[in-house]
Amino acid sequence: MTRLLSLLSLVGTIALSNAIPTGDLPLSEPVEAERIDTSQAASYWTPPLKSNIQFILTGIPDVDEGYIRPTSGIYEVDMFYTPTETIQTMNQLGQKVICYFSAATAENWRDDYSQFNQADLGLELPDWPGEFYLDIRNDNVFKVIKARMDLAASKGCNAIEPDNVDVYSNVNGFSPAIVPADTIKYLHKVSAYARGLNMSVGIKNCVEILGDIFDDVDFAISEQCVQYHNCTAYANFTTAPRPGTIGKAVFEVEYVNYTYSGEWSDQGVALTPSLFRTNNVDFPGLTNEKLRRKLCNLDEAGVTLDNPYLKINTVIKTLALDGFVMFCDGSAEITKTKSVDRGQSGNSMMRRNWSREKMWRKMGGT
């Protein structure tokens, strides 16, 4: 996620109020990069513009009993840890699966870490031992990431989210510096390869280059755009930025802390949603229904559950990104999950790359 002060310098044209912007998406300098034309054989799935989603990045969805809740239609899971059988069963249960992996950092607990060369590795991420920035300009880096995409395809992933490609916005240790144009070129290659394997491609954040990568991604993920006043950056993404294009799905994640004194169904559905008590320290004074309405932009003029703000699909999670999910209508469910075998990794399954504290530090916060 990207803090407001950084966005002001990077994307000065975005309105800080929640008004729909009148201009196009922010653009970086034009970049010449080879694209593979997939228009003739685009058989891969892409998320519908209006979709529900569930993110499970702590734990693995448990489908052993032949069901999964919620039946949101789309799940994002950790590509490495989620078994092939789980992904295939989720598909059989009618759920499309987006597979998450980092495409611009090397994590020393991943099985393929040794395949990176020393020259590929930059600085260690602050406060995250064992994770290092990658020089996405290196051929070997793309070779390893191609193998990751091959693995995702072999597991049955319908889409990928190659995270952390905004490495240009970090103090990463590379000289000459990685610039936005490098990420654009890199995403051209990543996208073409993934689509060639019949998987769609999503992007998280990278607000300052959304215009350049519009053709290379099939959906976008935003963290806390309400908190950081940058939801409008995605307006033309969902409504099509220029003639001849169509809008693409945007998934927005907002966070709460919660307690619940009601009962759950056997499949994890909250039976009395009105008994949820929620708060977010970034929105003092807002709790429960008022907080939910704020996070879902439901108090904006003309916005309804069927007509969401800027056509953005919002879900409410906890920072753990575990089985809990609340939707904008106030309903809530808990996906049954399994723990990751600790023998697979010396690190917690907690998805560190989605940590807002980490992103705040990298953008210069204190």
C-alpha positions as CSV (number, residue, x, y, z in Angstrom):
1,M,0.0,0.0,0.0
2,T,1.1,3.5,-0.6
3,R,1.0,6.3,1.9
4,L,-0.8,9.6,1.1
5,L,2.3,11.8,1.2
6,S,4.1,9.6,-1.3
7,L,1.0,9.6,-3.6
8,L,1.0,13.4,-3.5
9,S,4.4,13.5,-5.0
10,L,4.0,10.5,-7.4
11,V,0.4,11.1,-8.6
12,G,-0.3,14.7,-8.1
13,T,-3.3,14.7,-10.5
14,I,-5.4,12.4,-8.3
15,A,-8.0,14.2,-6.3
16,L,-7.8,13.7,-2.5
17,S,-11.5,13.9,-2.1
18,N,-13.5,10.9,-3.4
19,A,-14.6,12.7,-6.5
20,I,-14.3,10.9,-9.8
21,P,-11.2,12.2,-11.6
22,T,-11.7,13.9,-15.0
23,G,-8.3,13.0,-16.4
24,D,-6.7,9.7,-17.4
25,L,-4.8,7.4,-15.2
26,P,-1.4,8.7,-14.2
27,L,1.3,7.9,-16.7
28,S,5.0,7.5,-16.4
29,E,7.4,8.2,-19.3
30,P,6.6,6.2,-22.5
31,V,8.4,2.9,-22.6
32,E,9.2,0.8,-25.7
33,A,8.7,-2.8,-24.7
34,E,7.8,-5.9,-26.7
35,R,4.3,-7.4,-26.1
36,I,3.1,-10.8,-27.2
37,D,-0.3,-10.4,-28.9
38,T,-2.7,-12.7,-27.0
39,S,-5.9,-11.3,-28.6
40,Q,-6.2,-14.2,-31.1
41,A,-6.2,-16.9,-28.4
42,A,-7.2,-15.3,-25.2
43,S,-8.7,-18.3,-23.6
44,Y,-7.8,-17.4,-20.0
45,W,-10.3,-16.5,-17.3
46,T,-10.5,-12.9,-16.2
47,P,-12.5,-11.6,-13.1
48,P,-15.9,-10.1,-13.9
49,L,-16.0,-6.4,-13.3
50,K,-18.4,-6.9,-10.3
51,S,-17.0,-9.7,-8.2
52,N,-16.6,-10.9,-4.7
53,I,-13.3,-12.2,-3.4
54,Q,-11.8,-13.9,-0.4
55,F,-8.1,-13.6,0.4
56,I,-6.5,-16.5,2.4
57,L,-2.8,-15.8,2.9
58,T,-2.5,-17.1,6.4
59,G,-3.3,-20.8,6.2
60,I,-4.6,-23.0,3.4
61,P,-8.3,-23.4,2.5
62,D,-9.6,-26.6,3.9
63,V,-11.8,-28.3,1.4
64,D,-11.6,-31.9,2.7
65,E,-15.3,-32.0,3.5
66,G,-16.3,-31.1,0.0
67,Y,-17.4,-27.5,0.5
68,I,-15.9,-24.0,0.8
69,R,-17.3,-20.9,2.4
70,P,-17.8,-18.2,1.4
71,T,-18.9,-19.1,-2.2
72,S,-17.5,-15.8,-3.3
73,G,-16.4,-17.1,-6.7
74,I,-12.8,-16.0,-6.4
75,Y,-10.1,-16.8,-3.8
76,E,-6.5,-15.6,-3.6
77,V,-4.1,-18.1,-2.0
78,D,-0.4,-18.5,-1.5
79,M,0.9,-20.3,-4.6
80,F,3.8,-22.1,-2.9
81,Y,1.9,-23.4,0.1
82,T,-1.5,-24.3,-1.4
83,P,-1.4,-27.9,-2.7
84,T,-2.4,-28.7,-6.2
85,E,-5.3,-30.9,-4.9
86,T,-6.7,-28.0,-2.9
87,I,-6.7,-25.6,-5.9
88,Q,-8.2,-28.3,-8.2
89,T,-10.9,-29.0,-5.6
90,M,-11.7,-25.3,-5.3
91,N,-12.1,-25.1,-9.0
92,Q,-14.5,-28.1,-8.9
93,L,-16.4,-26.2,-6.2
94,G,-16.9,-23.3,-8.6
95,Q,-14.2,-21.0,-7.2
96,K,-11.5,-19.4,-9.4
97,V,-8.1,-19.2,-7.8
98,I,-5.6,-16.4,-7.9
99,C,-2.2,-17.6,-6.9
100,Y,0.0,-15.2,-5.0
101,F,3.8,-15.0,-5.1
102,S,6.4,-12.3,-4.8
103,A,7.9,-11.4,-8.2
104,A,10.4,-8.8,-7.0
105,T,11.7,-10.1,-3.7
106,A,13.6,-13.3,-2.8
107,E,12.4,-15.0,0.4
108,N,15.0,-17.4,1.8
109,W,12.3,-19.9,3.0
110,R,11.0,-20.5,-0.5
111,D,12.2,-23.7,-2.2
112,D,13.6,-22.0,-5.2
113,Y,15.6,-19.3,-3.3
114,S,18.9,-21.0,-4.2
115,Q,18.2,-20.4,-7.9
116,F,18.7,-16.7,-7.6
117,N,22.3,-15.5,-8.2
118,Q,24.1,-13.2,-5.8
119,A,23.9,-10.5,-8.4
120,D,20.1,-10.7,-8.4
121,L,19.9,-9.8,-4.7
122,G,19.7,-6.3,-3.3
123,L,19.2,-5.1,0.2
124,E,17.3,-7.0,2.8
125,L,13.9,-5.6,3.5
126,P,13.8,-3.5,6.7
127,D,12.6,-5.6,9.6
128,W,12.0,-8.7,7.5
129,P,15.0,-11.0,7.9
130,G,15.6,-13.3,5.0
131,E,13.7,-11.3,2.3
132,F,15.8,-9.4,-0.3
133,Y,14.9,-7.1,-3.2
134,L,15.4,-8.5,-6.7
135,D,17.0,-6.8,-9.7
136,I,14.1,-7.4,-12.0
137,R,16.3,-6.3,-15.0
138,N,18.3,-9.5,-14.7
139,D,17.6,-12.4,-17.1
140,N,18.1,-14.9,-14.3
141,V,15.4,-13.3,-12.2
142,F,12.8,-13.6,-15.0
143,K,14.0,-17.2,-15.5
144,V,13.1,-18.1,-11.9
145,I,9.8,-16.2,-12.1
146,K,8.9,-18.1,-15.3
147,A,9.4,-21.3,-13.3
148,R,7.1,-20.0,-10.7
149,M,4.5,-19.2,-13.3
150,D,4.9,-22.7,-14.7
151,L,4.3,-24.1,-11.2
152,A,1.2,-21.9,-10.8
153,A,-0.2,-23.2,-14.1
154,S,0.6,-26.8,-13.2
155,K,-1.3,-26.4,-10.0
156,G,-4.4,-25.2,-11.8
157,C,-4.2,-21.5,-10.8
158,N,-6.6,-19.4,-12.9
159,A,-4.6,-16.2,-12.3
160,I,-1.5,-14.9,-10.6
161,E,-0.7,-11.9,-8.5
162,P,3.1,-11.2,-9.0
163,D,3.6,-9.0,-5.9
164,N,6.2,-6.4,-5.0
165,V,7.0,-5.2,-8.5
166,D,7.0,-1.6,-7.2
167,V,10.6,-2.3,-6.2
168,Y,11.5,1.1,-7.8
169,S,9.8,2.9,-4.8
170,N,12.1,1.2,-2.3
171,V,15.6,1.8,-1.1
172,N,16.7,-1.5,-2.7
173,G,20.5,-1.2,-3.1
174,F,20.8,-1.4,-6.9
175,S,22.9,0.8,-9.0
176,P,22.0,2.1,-11.5
177,A,18.6,2.6,-9.8
178,I,15.5,0.6,-10.8
179,V,13.0,3.0,-12.2
180,P,9.3,2.7,-13.1
181,A,10.1,2.0,-16.7
182,D,12.0,-1.2,-15.6
183,T,8.9,-2.4,-13.8
184,I,6.8,-1.7,-16.9
185,K,9.1,-3.7,-19.1
186,Y,9.2,-6.5,-16.6
187,L,5.4,-6.7,-16.3
188,H,5.2,-6.8,-20.1
189,K,7.2,-10.0,-20.0
190,V,5.5,-11.5,-16.9
191,S,2.1,-10.8,-18.3
192,A,2.8,-12.3,-21.8
193,Y,4.2,-15.4,-20.3
194,A,1.4,-15.9,-17.8
195,R,-1.3,-15.3,-20.4
196,G,0.5,-17.8,-22.7
197,L,-0.1,-20.3,-19.9
198,N,-3.9,-19.4,-19.8
199,M,-3.6,-17.4,-16.6
200,S,-4.7,-13.8,-16.1
201,V,-2.5,-11.3,-14.3
202,G,-3.3,-8.9,-11.5
203,I,-1.3,-6.0,-10.0
204,K,-1.3,-4.6,-6.5
205,N,-0.7,-0.9,-5.9
206,C,1.8,0.5,-8.4
207,V,-0.6,3.5,-8.7
208,E,1.9,5.7,-10.5
209,I,2.2,3.3,-13.5
210,L,-1.4,2.0,-13.8
211,G,-1.8,3.8,-17.1
212,D,1.2,2.1,-18.7
213,I,0.4,-1.4,-17.5
214,F,-3.4,-1.3,-18.2
215,D,-3.0,-3.6,-21.2
216,D,-0.7,-6.0,-19.3
217,V,-3.0,-6.8,-16.4
218,D,-6.5,-8.1,-16.1
219,F,-7.4,-6.9,-12.6
220,A,-6.0,-4.7,-9.8
221,I,-5.8,-5.0,-6.1
222,S,-5.8,-2.0,-3.8
223,E,-5.1,-2.0,-0.1
224,Q,-6.8,0.6,2.1
225,C,-7.6,3.1,-0.7
226,V,-10.2,4.6,1.7
227,Q,-7.5,5.1,4.3
228,Y,-5.0,6.6,1.9
229,H,-7.5,8.6,-0.2
230,N,-6.4,7.0,-3.5
231,C,-9.5,5.0,-4.6
232,T,-10.0,7.5,-7.4
233,A,-6.8,6.3,-9.0
234,Y,-8.7,3.2,-10.1
235,A,-11.7,5.0,-11.5
236,N,-10.6,4.9,-15.1
237,F,-9.3,1.3,-14.5
238,T,-12.8,0.2,-13.9
239,T,-14.5,2.4,-16.5
240,A,-11.9,2.0,-19.3
241,P,-9.2,4.7,-19.7
242,R,-9.6,5.2,-23.5
243,P,-11.7,4.2,-26.5
244,G,-11.4,0.6,-27.5
245,T,-10.8,-0.7,-24.0
246,I,-13.1,-2.2,-21.4
247,G,-13.1,-1.7,-17.7
248,K,-11.3,-4.3,-15.4
249,A,-12.1,-5.5,-12.0
250,V,-10.5,-3.8,-8.9
251,F,-10.5,-5.5,-5.6
252,E,-10.1,-3.3,-2.5
253,V,-9.2,-4.7,1.0
254,E,-9.9,-2.7,4.1
255,Y,-9.0,-3.8,7.6
256,V,-10.8,-4.0,11.0
257,N,-10.4,-5.5,14.4
258,Y,-13.5,-7.3,15.5
259,T,-15.3,-9.2,18.3
260,Y,-18.4,-11.3,17.7
261,S,-20.8,-12.6,20.4
262,G,-23.2,-14.4,18.1
263,E,-23.2,-18.0,16.7
264,W,-21.7,-19.4,13.6
265,S,-23.2,-22.0,11.3
266,D,-21.4,-25.3,10.9
267,Q,-19.9,-24.0,7.7
268,G,-18.7,-20.7,9.2
269,V,-21.5,-18.3,8.4
270,A,-22.1,-15.6,11.0
271,L,-25.8,-16.1,12.0
272,T,-26.3,-12.7,13.7
273,P,-24.1,-10.1,11.9
274,S,-25.5,-7.3,13.9
275,L,-23.6,-8.6,16.9
276,F,-20.2,-7.8,15.3
277,R,-18.2,-5.0,17.0
278,T,-15.6,-3.6,14.8
279,N,-13.1,-0.8,14.9
280,N,-10.0,0.5,13.1
281,V,-7.5,2.7,14.9
282,D,-7.1,4.8,11.7
283,F,-10.8,5.9,11.9
284,P,-11.3,7.0,15.5
285,G,-14.9,7.5,16.4
286,L,-16.2,5.1,13.7
287,T,-17.3,1.6,14.7
288,N,-19.6,-1.2,13.6
289,E,-22.1,-0.2,10.8
290,K,-20.7,3.4,10.5
291,L,-17.2,2.0,10.0
292,R,-18.3,-0.6,7.5
293,R,-20.2,2.1,5.5
294,K,-17.1,4.3,5.5
295,L,-14.8,1.5,4.3
296,C,-17.2,0.5,1.6
297,N,-17.9,4.1,0.5
298,L,-21.6,3.4,1.0
299,D,-22.3,7.0,2.1
300,E,-21.2,8.5,-1.2
301,A,-23.9,9.9,-3.4
302,G,-25.6,7.3,-5.7
303,V,-23.7,4.4,-4.2
304,T,-25.5,1.2,-3.4
305,L,-24.5,-2.4,-2.8
306,D,-25.4,-3.2,-6.4
307,N,-23.7,0.0,-7.6
308,P,-20.5,0.2,-5.7
309,Y,-18.3,3.3,-5.5
310,L,-16.3,3.6,-8.7
311,K,-17.2,0.0,-9.4
312,I,-14.6,-1.2,-6.9
313,N,-15.2,-4.5,-5.1
314,T,-14.5,-4.1,-1.4
315,V,-14.0,-6.7,1.2
316,I,-13.2,-6.2,4.9
317,K,-10.5,-8.4,6.5
318,T,-8.2,-8.5,9.5
319,L,-4.5,-7.8,9.0
320,A,-3.9,-11.5,9.5
321,L,-5.6,-12.2,6.1
322,D,-6.9,-15.4,7.6
323,G,-10.3,-17.0,7.0
324,F,-12.4,-14.1,8.3
325,V,-14.1,-11.9,5.8
326,M,-16.9,-9.3,6.0
327,F,-18.7,-8.1,2.9
328,C,-20.2,-4.6,2.4
329,D,-23.7,-5.8,3.2
330,G,-22.6,-6.7,6.7
331,S,-22.6,-10.5,6.2
332,A,-19.5,-12.3,7.5
333,E,-18.0,-15.7,7.1
334,I,-14.9,-17.7,8.2
335,T,-13.3,-20.0,5.7
336,K,-12.1,-23.2,7.3
337,T,-8.3,-23.4,6.9
338,K,-5.4,-25.7,7.6
339,S,-2.1,-24.6,9.1
340,V,1.0,-24.7,7.0
341,D,3.4,-27.5,7.9
342,R,6.1,-25.8,9.9
343,G,8.6,-28.1,8.3
344,Q,8.0,-26.3,5.0
345,S,9.3,-23.1,6.3
346,G,11.0,-21.5,9.2
347,N,8.8,-18.5,8.9
348,S,5.2,-17.8,9.9
349,M,2.6,-18.1,7.2
350,M,1.6,-14.6,8.0
351,R,1.7,-12.8,4.6
352,R,4.4,-10.3,5.3
353,N,4.3,-8.8,1.8
354,W,0.8,-7.5,2.6
355,S,1.9,-5.8,5.8
356,R,0.9,-2.1,6.0
357,E,3.7,-1.4,8.5
358,K,6.2,-2.6,6.0
359,M,4.8,-0.5,3.2
360,W,4.6,2.5,5.4
361,R,8.3,2.2,6.3
362,K,9.4,1.6,2.7
363,M,7.6,4.8,1.6
364,G,9.5,6.8,4.2
365,G,7.1,6.7,7.1
366,T,8.2,6.6,10.7
